[in-house]
Structures are given as C-alpha cells and as structure tokens.
C-alpha cells in the first residue's frame, strides 16, 4: 500500500488534471443543457426529445455504476465465482423491466413513478408513499456511489485517513447538486451518455490487455487467478462467499431475488422511460441498454479475475478491505506496475472514468429523488395540485440540495462496505416497496388505494428494518457499518427473501380488506393507455 501511495503521489498532478478535464467538460454540458431547460417537461423528462439509442446509452450510464465497475470487479477478485453472481443478477433483471414495466410505465405516467401508481388511485396517499419510497431507495443507492468515490480518491492520492475520503464525498455531493439544479434531466442525460461511452471504452481496453497477458486464453487467465487467490480450484467454484452454511445459502437466494426483481422498481431507472417521445422508443432504449450492459458485465469477468491474477487478493484487501479498488489497481499493473509512468497514466485514466461513472449516477439518483419530492410530495400532496411549474422546479432544486446533504452525511459512515453489496440493498428495498405496487397497479383490476399504500409501506418498512438489524449494520467487526456494536438479530445480509414477499402479500391483503372498491372505469382507461399509448402525456 505504501508503494502504491508513493506512486499515486508522484503522479498526482496527472491524476488531478484528468479529473479536472472531465469535471470541466461535464459542467460545460450541464450549463449548455441548463440554457435549454425552459419548463417542467424539460427539467423532469429532458423535453422527451431523446432517441431510443441515446436513451439506451443513458440508461446504461445510469445502471453501470460504481457498484458495477468497482464493486463487482472487487467481489470477483476476492471471491471468484460467487462474485460474478452479481453480474448475472444485474443483467437478468433487465428482462423483467423490458417485458413488464418499460412500455406500460412510459405510457401511463408523466414525470415520476408515482404518476403511474396514482393514476387510478386516490392521489395524496399513494403519492406520499411512492415519494417516500423513491427517496429512501435513492439514498441507499447514493451511499454506494459515495463509498466508491471515497475509496477511489483515497487510493489515487495515497491517503489512508478518513479526512480525505470525507472531503471527496463532500465534493462529489456538491457536483451532483450542481448537475441536477443547473442541467435537469437534459444535462444529466448527456453526462450519462458521455460516461457510458468512456466506461465501455475503458473496460474494453483493460479487458483486451488482460486477455493479451494470457494470449487470449481464458482458461489460462482463470487458472492464474485461482493460483494467485490462495484458494486453488475452489476459487472457480460456488461456495467461497455463498453456500458454505445454511445461512449463506439463504443469503444467496435472497440476493438473487433482490437483484432480478429490483431493477424494475428502481426510480432513477424508471424515470428514464419518460425521456423518449414514443413507446416504441422506450422499448428500443431498453434493448440497447441490455446489449450494452451485457457486454460490459462479460468484461467484468476479465477485470475481476485479472485483478485476482495480476494484483492478488492480499494487495487488493490492503488497499480496501471491501475490494472497491481492484479495477484501478489492475489498471496500474497493466500499465507497467506501481512506480512506472505507464502504470500511473492508466491508473489515472481508469480512475477518471470511474469517477465519471460516480458523478453521472449520483446525478441521476438525485434528480429522480428530488423530482419525486417536488412533483409528488410538494406539488400534489402539500400544495394539492395548486403549485405552478416554476414553483415545482424550484422545490426540486432545493430538494436536491437536501438529499445530497443527507447522502453525504450517511456515506461518511459506510466506507467499509462493498459498493456492489450496498447497491444490492437498494435493489431489495426497490423490489419490496415499488415493484409490487407497480405490477399490481398495471395488471390487477381489483387493486385499489389501500392495497397500494399497504404494499409500499410494508415492503419499505420491512426491508429497511431488516437491513438495520442485519450484519451489514452491526455484528461484524470487519465489514459492518458500526463494527464495534452488535444489535443484529436478522441473520441475512440482504432482506429480499423476506421483504419482497411481504410487499406483495401486504398489497393483496390491503386490497381484499379495503371497503372502497377499485374503479373499473379508471382501470380500463389505464389499460388502454398503458398498452397503446393513447392519451399519454
């Protein structure tokens, strides 16, 4: 670690220049987009002017977060086969979004997820529940990005204290607030498009370089990774992280369910379907996203196993116990190793790409949560639909500042957690609180307001409570949020196995017990709109 710190320190100027170039470029895009933002439709949905391909790139940019690039590479490098399960889960989840959610949601809503949920319900209770859920899910996801940023800059600048990580988190938070308040959806979308192109290019370059080291023989790469791991052939088989005990088997099942069902309930992904002009473009954007994301997750195999083979788990853990710095360390090794100019250049480039990834994703998350506060909670609940567009957008900008500040404070305490594991928690909360309500609303004629409120609150409260009392927060001196305390009673690290069925069950029970029946005419209108797009927007 000392050697790595010295290398990073020697080339700090190069690193800071690259970071500066990207930040200045994205701020320029944001300022340009800010001048094009004239009304609420521009701020929330980018004027619905993006093509399917552009939105597919932006979705990819939103989805391929610090968890994907930093977290998954680290998990594969440390746990081999079991780490790659995250990549599979994140990718398969898109089939649920494509087949069940993308087109109906785009047709039945305007700016936020709650627009679709509240279409045939009583507005205030449903929008309140959906708005709170959106903000909670976004903050969980934001934690992962902030943790990745802190780990990354700590490695680059060669600092081991908490001070530098905290200032990095504050800086990332400040930038994301600027992106959202100035550029709105247009600025955020273009930043995500640029970031997606950079990330694919960076990952592809590293993948080719790793495979070239082993003469493009994947078997040779896997064998070298297994040897360097110290675990032998077990590194390439299930069981290093999941499946060792009955509890870890259940944890794996819980993780898999959360990953597969979570994407279709993520608010910052769902609002992207509103940025295209037609339902056909919404479907196209998801197909492009699946292709781009699928290629990227295949490349995480080379990145993760390459880091295990060329850097080694001990060096990775010495840099960051959760493995979040595996990809940057691999870049340094591919460039010539610590202390070399080539190593410093590739480390700086890949780290700048990772930093771009973090900035783009946190902007999208902050926009989704602040939009939900302004459009759902402020305009439709507090102001009862009487807020002007100007007032609504102003409240969204103030909410972005508040949500950014909250994420900054919470992230300071979460630096020991793996970025991908944190995102998995966000997926579990989204799948528990949002997905049952969304699917019931779109496809169950009898579903009503009581069911929607019951499903959202039950899924949200159950998932968050189980996370608070899980080993993620306390009980594990190496990886817990509060390592010196132990108040956990829930044995699983991911609550999805329990909280997702609770969300679906609560929605069904709330609907059956409700005194006020659903309005069949409103459901018929929603069905026609969601399937055909007639009357949308």
SVG drawing of the C-alpha trace seen along z (x, -y; Angstrom):
<svg xmlns="http://www.w3.org/2000/svg" viewBox="-66 -30 75 57">
<polyline fill="none" stroke="black" stroke-width="0.4" points="0.0,0.0 2.9,-2.3 4.4,-1.7 1.1,-2.4 0.6,-5.5 4.1,-6.8 3.3,-6.1 0.0,-7.9 1.6,-10.8 4.4,-11.1 1.8,-11.4 -0.8,-13.3 -0.7,-16.2 -1.6,-14.0 -4.4,-12.5 -5.8,-15.8 -5.6,-17.1 -7.6,-14.2 -10.2,-14.6 -10.3,-18.3 -10.8,-17.9 -13.8,-15.6 -15.4,-17.8 -15.0,-20.9 -16.3,-19.1 -19.4,-17.8 -20.0,-21.1 -19.9,-22.7 -22.5,-20.1 -24.6,-20.9 -24.5,-24.7 -25.5,-24.2 -28.4,-22.0 -29.4,-24.4 -30.0,-27.1 -32.2,-24.6 -34.4,-23.9 -37.4,-26.1 -40.3,-24.2 -41.1,-21.3 -41.1,-18.8 -37.5,-19.8 -36.4,-19.6 -38.0,-16.3 -38.0,-14.5 -35.5,-16.3 -38.3,-17.5 -38.9,-13.9 -36.5,-14.5 -34.0,-11.6 -33.9,-8.7 -34.0,-5.1 -30.3,-4.7 -29.4,-7.8 -31.7,-6.8 -30.3,-3.3 -26.8,-4.7 -28.1,-7.0 -29.8,-4.0 -26.5,-2.1 -24.7,-5.1 -27.2,-5.2 -27.0,-1.4 -23.3,-0.8 -22.5,-2.5 -19.6,-2.3 -21.1,0.9 -20.6,2.5 -17.2,1.2 -15.6,1.0 -17.7,3.3 -18.3,6.3 -14.6,6.3 -13.6,6.4 -16.0,9.2 -14.8,11.4 -11.2,10.7 -11.8,11.7 -14.5,14.4 -14.2,15.7 -17.3,17.5 -19.5,16.1 -18.6,12.6 -19.7,13.0 -23.2,13.8 -23.8,10.1 -23.1,9.5 -25.6,12.2 -28.3,10.9 -27.9,7.3 -28.2,8.3 -31.1,10.8 -33.1,8.1 -33.5,6.2 -35.8,8.8 -38.3,8.0 -38.1,4.3 -38.3,4.9 -41.2,7.4 -43.4,6.0 -42.6,2.3 -40.9,0.2 -43.7,-0.4 -46.7,-0.5 -44.9,-2.8 -43.9,-5.3 -47.5,-5.3 -49.3,-5.8 -47.0,-8.3 -45.6,-11.8 -42.5,-12.6 -42.3,-10.1 -43.1,-6.6 -45.9,-7.8 -47.7,-9.2 -48.4,-5.7 -49.1,-4.3 -51.6,-7.1 -53.4,-7.2 -56.4,-5.1 -56.0,-5.7 -56.6,-8.4 -53.7,-10.8 -52.4,-12.0 -51.9,-8.7 -50.4,-6.9 -48.1,-9.8 -46.9,-10.2 -46.0,-6.5 -44.3,-6.4 -42.4,-9.7 -41.0,-8.5 -40.1,-5.1 -38.3,-6.8 -36.2,-9.0 -35.2,-6.0 -34.2,-3.8 -32.2,-6.6 -30.3,-7.4 -29.3,-3.7 -28.0,-3.7 -26.3,-7.1 -24.4,-5.6 -22.8,-3.0 -21.6,-5.7 -20.2,-7.9 -18.3,-5.0 -16.8,-4.1 -15.7,-7.7 -14.0,-7.9 -12.2,-4.6 -11.0,-5.7 -9.6,-9.1 -8.0,-7.7 -6.1,-5.2 -5.1,-7.9 -3.9,-10.4 -2.2,-7.9 -4.0,-8.8 -5.2,-6.4 -7.0,-8.8 -10.7,-9.4 -10.3,-13.1 -9.6,-12.8 -12.4,-10.4 -14.8,-12.7 -13.8,-15.7 -14.1,-13.6 -17.6,-12.6 -18.5,-16.3 -17.0,-17.3 -19.0,-14.6 -22.2,-15.6 -21.6,-19.3 -21.0,-18.4 -24.1,-16.2 -26.3,-19.0 -24.9,-21.4 -25.6,-18.9 -29.2,-18.5 -30.1,-22.1 -28.5,-23.6 -28.9,-20.9 -32.0,-19.0 -32.8,-15.8 -31.2,-17.1 -27.8,-17.8 -27.9,-14.6 -28.7,-12.5 -25.9,-13.9 -23.4,-13.4 -24.6,-9.8 -24.2,-9.2 -20.6,-10.6 -19.9,-8.5 -21.3,-5.3 -19.0,-5.7 -16.0,-6.3 -16.7,-3.4 -17.2,-0.9 -14.0,-2.1 -12.0,-1.9 -13.3,1.5 -12.8,2.8 -9.2,1.6 -8.4,3.3 -10.1,6.5 -8.0,6.7 -4.9,6.0 -5.7,8.7 -6.5,11.3 -3.4,10.4 -1.3,11.2 -2.6,14.8 -2.5,15.0 -6.3,14.6 -6.7,18.0 -9.5,17.6 -8.6,20.9 -5.1,19.6 -6.5,16.5 -8.8,18.4 -6.0,20.8 -3.7,18.0 -6.4,16.3 -7.1,19.5 -3.4,19.9 -2.9,16.4 -6.1,16.4 -4.6,18.9 -7.9,20.9 -6.9,23.1 -9.7,24.6 -12.3,23.6 -11.9,20.0 -13.6,21.1 -16.5,23.0 -19.5,21.9 -19.1,21.6 -16.4,19.1 -19.0,16.4 -22.4,18.1 -23.4,21.7 -20.9,22.5 -23.6,22.7 -27.4,22.7 -27.4,19.0 -25.2,18.1 -27.3,20.3 -30.4,18.4 -28.4,15.1 -27.6,16.1 -31.2,16.8 -32.2,13.5 -29.6,11.7 -30.7,13.3 -34.3,12.5 -33.5,8.8 -31.2,8.4 -33.6,9.9 -36.7,8.0 -35.0,4.8 -34.2,3.1 -37.9,2.9 -38.5,0.9 -35.6,-1.5 -36.9,-5.1 -33.9,-6.6 -34.1,-3.9 -37.9,-4.1 -37.9,-7.9 -35.6,-7.4 -38.6,-5.9 -40.2,-9.3 -37.4,-10.9 -38.3,-9.3 -41.2,-10.5 -42.9,-7.1 -43.5,-3.7 -41.5,-2.2 -38.5,-4.3 -38.9,-3.2 -38.7,0.5 -35.7,-0.3 -33.9,-2.1 -34.2,1.0 -33.0,3.3 -29.9,1.1 -29.3,1.0 -29.5,4.8 -26.9,5.1 -24.5,2.5 -24.8,3.7 -24.5,7.3 -21.2,6.7 -19.9,4.7 -20.8,7.4 -19.0,10.0 -15.9,7.8 -16.2,7.7 -15.1,11.3 -11.8,10.3 -11.4,7.4 -12.2,9.3 -10.2,12.5 -7.4,10.3 -7.2,8.4 -7.0,11.6 -4.3,13.0 -2.1,9.9 -2.7,7.9 -3.6,10.5 -6.3,10.5 -3.9,9.6 -2.8,6.4 -6.4,5.5 -7.6,6.0 -4.6,4.0 -5.8,1.1 -9.5,1.5 -11.0,4.3 -14.2,4.5 -12.3,4.8 -13.5,1.5 -10.1,0.6 -9.5,3.8 -10.1,2.3 -7.8,-0.8 -5.1,1.4 -5.4,3.7 -5.1,0.7 -1.9,-0.3 -0.5,3.2 -1.4,3.4 0.3,0.1 3.7,1.3 3.2,1.6 3.5,-0.8 6.1,-3.5 6.0,-3.3 4.8,-6.2 2.6,-3.8 1.1,-2.5 0.4,-5.9 -1.2,-7.0 -3.5,-4.0 -4.4,-4.3 -5.3,-7.9 -7.3,-7.3 -9.3,-4.4 -9.8,-6.2 -11.1,-9.3 -13.5,-7.1 -14.7,-5.5 -15.0,-9.0 -17.1,-10.0 -19.2,-6.9 -19.9,-8.0 -20.7,-11.6 -23.2,-10.6 -25.0,-8.0 -25.3,-10.3 -26.7,-13.0 -29.4,-10.6 -30.3,-9.4 -30.5,-12.9 -32.7,-14.0 -35.1,-11.1 -35.5,-11.6 -35.7,-15.4 -38.2,-15.2 -40.3,-12.8 -40.3,-15.2 -41.2,-18.2 -43.8,-16.6 -45.4,-14.1 -44.9,-15.4 -44.8,-19.1 -47.0,-19.8 -49.6,-17.1 -49.7,-16.4 -48.7,-19.5 -49.9,-22.1 -52.8,-19.8 -52.1,-20.4 -52.0,-24.2 -48.3,-24.7 -47.1,-26.4 -44.4,-24.7 -41.9,-27.3 -42.6,-26.7 -42.4,-22.9 -39.0,-23.1 -37.7,-25.4 -38.7,-22.9 -37.0,-20.1 -33.7,-22.1 -34.0,-22.7 -34.8,-19.0 -31.6,-18.1 -29.5,-20.1 -31.2,-18.4 -31.0,-14.9 -27.3,-15.5 -26.5,-16.6 -28.2,-13.6 -26.3,-11.2 -23.0,-12.9 -23.6,-12.5 -24.6,-8.8 -21.8,-7.9 -19.1,-9.1 -20.0,-6.1 -20.3,-3.5 -16.8,-3.4 -16.1,0.2 -18.9,1.6 -18.6,3.0 -20.2,0.8 -22.0,3.7 -23.3,5.0 -24.8,1.6 -26.5,1.4 -27.9,4.9 -29.6,3.4 -31.1,0.6 -32.4,3.3 -34.0,5.2 -35.8,2.1 -37.0,1.2 -38.2,4.7 -40.0,4.8 -41.7,1.4 -42.1,0.3 -42.4,3.4 -45.4,5.0 -47.3,1.7 -46.3,1.1 -47.2,4.6 -50.5,4.7 -51.4,1.3 -50.7,2.1 -52.1,5.6 -54.6,6.3 -58.1,4.8 -59.2,5.1 -56.1,3.4 -57.0,0.2 -55.6,-2.7 -55.5,-0.6 -53.5,2.1 -51.1,-0.4 -50.4,-2.1 -50.1,1.2 -47.7,2.8 -45.4,-0.3 -45.2,-0.9 -45.0,2.8 -42.2,3.5 -40.3,0.3 -40.6,0.7 -39.8,4.4 -36.8,4.1 -35.2,1.1 -35.8,2.6 -34.2,5.9 -31.2,4.0 -30.8,2.0 -30.8,5.2 -28.6,7.2 -24.9,8.0 -24.5,5.1 -25.0,2.5 -23.6,4.3 -22.1,7.5 -19.2,8.0 -16.0,6.2 -14.5,6.2 -17.4,5.1 -20.3,3.7 -21.4,0.1 -20.9,0.0 -18.1,2.5 -17.9,2.1 -21.5,2.7 -23.8,5.7 -27.5,5.3 -28.3,7.5 -30.9,10.3 -31.7,10.8 -29.0,13.3 -29.1,12.4 -27.1,9.6 -29.9,9.0 -33.6,8.8 -35.1,9.6 -36.1,13.1 -38.4,11.9 -39.3,8.3 -40.3,8.8 -43.0,11.4 -44.2,9.2 -44.6,6.3 -46.7,8.5 -48.7,10.1 -49.5,6.7 -50.7,5.3 -53.0,8.3 -54.4,8.2 -54.8,4.5 -56.9,4.7 -59.1,7.6 -59.8,5.8 -60.5,2.4 -64.0,1.1 -63.7,-1.1 -63.6,1.0 -61.4,0.2 -62.9,-1.9 -63.2,0.4 -63.6,-2.5 -60.3,-4.0 -58.6,-0.6 -60.0,-0.2 -58.6,-3.7 -55.2,-2.8 -55.1,0.5 -55.8,-1.2 -53.3,-3.9 -50.5,-1.6 -50.9,0.9 -51.5,-1.6 -50.1,-4.9 -53.3,-6.7 -53.7,-9.8 -50.2,-9.5 -48.5,-12.9"/>
</svg>
